[in-house]
């Protein structure tokens, strides 16, 4: 290359739209923040799949009575520990639509358990949008419509039955309503306390900051599982399932706020010296207005990510408490209550489907973690 080539300047003016089709970085500089966050988030495939999966689950929660073939505590005394019934479409080479084969219980006197034999000669066709067990829809009015029902006089155990002859799939569907909402209520309490105390500590400093910091250190010094057990054991056993549910949510929220409060405090310590905060103070804005209007929106992305990563911890907390018998109690149904019935390893060995609740717990926790990772990457201004 000659010396003239080294000092050559392209006379063509720069076109800011020239890199739009090449994936260059320049168009992102002029992109609105919301659009840029969405674009980064959609690049995270696992986060998008997790968001769709969680959205589908939460959309189904108001309609669990329609989705479940049976009631949560509806018993089939002749089908204790019945195995899962597979859904078939073809019988003896002919397409007959969705159906299941009927099962019949036979005692196994060697292993002291029930064996179930399929009758593959008489398929039982499934019914859709049919009348089944009665329930109170949204707690307002009586109804008996289900999306899918077994044939008249037949059974439909998609995931088998438990020790009392209750359909495991129906209990999983009903249990999702409690297990998925307990995290939302708990995180709402945690956000309220964490933002309030962390905001006051970061904005005022001094003795307010010292007091909040000591509170955080005391709560963090307590062993988490024993304090959960102690607080849950203090719940009166005569309380209704709804009261116990809200108390468990409050307990989880009261023990989860220190981490968020410390993050809010550290962020406000750096933001309170900014010029826009000083300007708001000079025109007479009250501290609560400065915190609520000017400071909190500037780290809302961090709050959203923290909330998405805290919800699975609360779901696991409720599951652990109910599994140990100190959380929700029957007749309430949650995934933790269902796992409490699967504590007997001998039963799980013979009837593994009674431990099916651990699968949705794992999937939901993983989905929330992937979603939190995707939101964190999308909202990171330095990514």
N, C-alpha and C positions, 0 to 999 in steps of 0.2 A: 504494500500500500504506500502510495506517495504521500508527501507532506501536505499536498493540496487536498487529498482525500480525507486526511485527518481533520481538517478544518472546514469540511463541506457541511453546509446547512441546507436541509430540505426546505425549499420555499413553499411547499404545500401546507396550508393552515391546518391545525389540528381539529378534527371533527369529533366531538364528544360521543357521538352515536356510532362511531366506526367500530368500537370494540364490543358493541352490543351482541353481535352474533358470534363473537369469538370467545366469549367467556372471560374477557379481560376484567381487571379489577376496577377500571375507571368508571363504568356505569354505576357500580354499587356506591360510589362516593356521593352521587346525587340522588340516590334512591331514598324515599321516605323511610323512617325508622320502622314503622309497622310492616311495610312491605319487605324490608330487608330481613327482619326477624322471621317472617313467614317463609321467605326464600331459603334462609339458612336452616330453618326447622324442617322443611320438606326434603332437604338433602339427607337428613338423618332417617334412614328407612325404618330402623327399629323403633324410633320414637313415633313415627307416623302410624305404623302398625299398632303400636301400644295404645296410642290415642284413639284409634278407631275401635280397638277391642274394648277399652274402658268405656268409651262413649256408648257402645252397644250395650254393655252390661248395665250402665246407669239408666239408659233409656228403657230397659226391660223391667227395672225395679217396680214401677207403678203397676205392672201387669203380671206380677208373679202368680196371682191366683188363676189367671187365664192360661199361663204357660204350663203350670204344674198339673199333671194328670190327676193327682190325688191331693187331699188336704195334707198339711204339714204333719199332723198327728193321727191321720186316718190309718187304722190297723186292718191287716188281713191275717186273721188268726191261723188260717190254713197254709200260710206261705212264709213261715219264719225262716229267715236267712235264705230266701229264694235267690237264685243266681240271676244275673242280667239276661234279659231276653233280647236277642238280636232282631232287628227289623229286616224283613226280607221283602222282595218284590216278585220273585219268580218261584212258582211251586210246580214241581214235576214238569219243567220245561215250558210252562205257560205263565205269562205275565198276568198277575192278578191284583197288582197294586200293593201298597204297604200293608204288611201283616206280621204277626208273630205266631210262633207255635205254642200251644198250651203246654203247661208243665204240671207234673204230678209228683207229690212228695212221697219218698220211700225211706224208711228208717235204715240207717247203716249201724247195725249192732256191733260191728267190730270197732269202728272209730267213734261211736256214740254221737252221730250227727245225721242230719237229714240230707239225703241225696234226691235230686230232682231229675226226672226223666221227661224228655220232650216227646210229645205226640206229633209226629211229622206227617200225619195223614189228614188232619183237620186244621188248616190254617185259620186263624182268627183275624179278620180284617180290622184295621184301625178306623176309627171314626174321627171326623174333623168338625170343629165348631159344633160340639155336641153338648148334651146335658150330662152332668156328672155330680160329684159331691158339691153340696151347697157351701157357700162362703159369703162373707160380708165384704163387698167390693169397696175398697178405700174406707172401710168402716162406716159406710153410709147406708147402703141398701143391699138386700139379699139378692144373690145371683147364683147360678149353677152352670154357667157356660165355660167350657174349656176348649182350647185350641185342638187338642188331641185327646181321645179317650180310648180305652180298650173296648173290644167287642162286648156285647151283652153277655154277662156271665163270665167274661174272660179277665185276664190280667195284663198289665203293661208295666214291667219293671225294667226300665232302660238301663239302670245301674244296680239292679238287684234290690233286695229288701234287707232290713236290719233285724235285730233279735226280737222285735215286737211285730214284725210283718209290715213295717212302714216303708213306703217307697223311698229309696235313697235319693233318686233324682229329684223328686218333689221336695224333699227336705233340703237339698242343696239349693234349689231355686228360692225357697222361702228363706233359707239362711243367708243368702246373698243380700237380702234387704237390710238385715241388721249388721252383718260383717262389713259391708261396704259403706254404710252410712255412719257407723261409729267413728270411722276415721275422719269424716267430714265435720262432724260435730266437735270432735276432739281438736282438730286443727283450727277450727273457728275460735274455740276458747284459747288455744295456745297463741294464735295470731293476735287476738285482742290483748292478752296480758303481755306478750313479748313486745309488741309494737309500742304499747303504752309505757311500760316501765323502761324499755330500752331507749325510746324516744326522749323521755324525761331525763334519763341518766346522761345521754349523749348531748342534749341541748343545754342543760343547766350545769352539769358537772358538779364539782364541790361535794358537799355532804350528801346531795341527792344521788350522785354517781356512786359514792362510797357505800351508801345504804343498799342500793340495788345490787352492786357487785357482791356485797356480803351475802345478800339473799341468794344470789345465783350460786355462790360457792357452797353455801349450806345445802341447797337442794342437790347440787351435783355431787356432794360428798356422800349422800345417802345411797346405799346399794339399791339399784332400780327394782329388781325383782322382789326382794323382801318388802320394800315399801309398797309396791303394788299389792302384794299378798295381804299386808297388814290393813291397808285401806279397804280392800275388797272384802276382807273378812269382817270388817266393821259394818258392812251393809246389812241391815236387819233382814233375816230370812223371810219374814212375812210380807215384805214389799212385793208389789206386783212386778211382772216382767218388764213393763214399760218403765217403771221407776228405777229398777235395777239397771236397765239399759242406759238411761240418762246419767245415772250416778257413775257407771263405768266410763262413759264418755267424758264426764267432768274430771274424773280421776286421771285419765290419760292426758287430758288437756292441761291440767294443773302441773303435771310432772314433765311436760315436754317444752315449756316456754323458755327455759334459761338459754338454750343455744340460740334461739332466734333473738332474744333480748340482747345478748352479747354482740351478735352481728349487727343489729340495728344501732346499738350504742357506738360501735367502732365507725360505722358509716357516718353517723351524725356528727361525730367529733371532727371529721374531715370536711363535712359540708357546711357546718355552721359558720365557718370563716369565709365562705364564698361571698362575692359581692351581691348576688341577688338576695341572700339572706339579710345582709346588712341593710340593703335598700328597703326590704319589707319591714324591718325593725324601725328604720328611720321614719317611715310614714305612719307608724303607730300600730302596726299589726301585733296582736297578742301572741304570746308564745305558742298557745295551742293552735292558733291559725297558721303560724309559721311552720310548725311541725306537720300539721295535717295537709296544708295546701302546697307548701314549697319544698319540704324536705322528704316526706314519705314518697311522693311520686317519683323522686329521683333515684330511689333504689327499690322501686316496686318489682323490677325484674328479679332481684335477689329474693324478695319475699315469695314470689310465685314459685321459684325453683325450690326454695326451702320447704314450702308447703307441699309440693308434689313429692318431695323426698321424705317428708315426715309422715304422710298418710300411711304408707305401708308399715312403718314402725308401729303405728297405733292399731292397725289391723292385726298385726302379729301379737301386740299386747293383749287385745281382747281375746284372740284365739288362745293364747297361753293361759290367761286367767280362767276362761271357760273350760279349757282342757283340764286344768287342775281342780275344777269344781268350785272356784271362788268368783267366777264371773256370772254370766247369765245362766239361769237354771231352767230346766223344763217346767212348764210347757213351751217356753221360748225356744226358738230354733235359730242357731247360728252355726257357722262352720266349726267354731271351737266346741260348742255343745255336742256336735256330731262326732268330733274327734274324741271327746270324753267317753263316748260309748265304745271307742276302739282301743281302749287302754289294755285290754286283755290280749296278749300276744298270741295265745293259743287260738282265740277266735279269729284274729287277723290271718293266721296261718291257714285256717280252713275256709274263711270267708273274707278274702282280701278287699272286696268291694265296700265293706263297712268303713274303710279308711279312705274312701274316695274324696272326702272333704279336703285332704291335704293338697290335691291337685289344683283346685281353683285358688287356694291360698297362695301356692307357689306362683301360679300364672299371674295373679293380680299384683303380687309384690314385685315380680320381675317387670311387669308392664309399667308400674309406677316408677320404678328405678330407671328404666329405659326412657320413659317420658321426661323424667327430671334431667337426665343427661342431655336429651335433645333440647330442652328448654334452656339449660345452662349454656350449651354451645351456641344456640341461636341468639341469646340475649347478651352474650359476652361482647363488649365493645372492642376488645383487643383481638378477637378471633379473626 
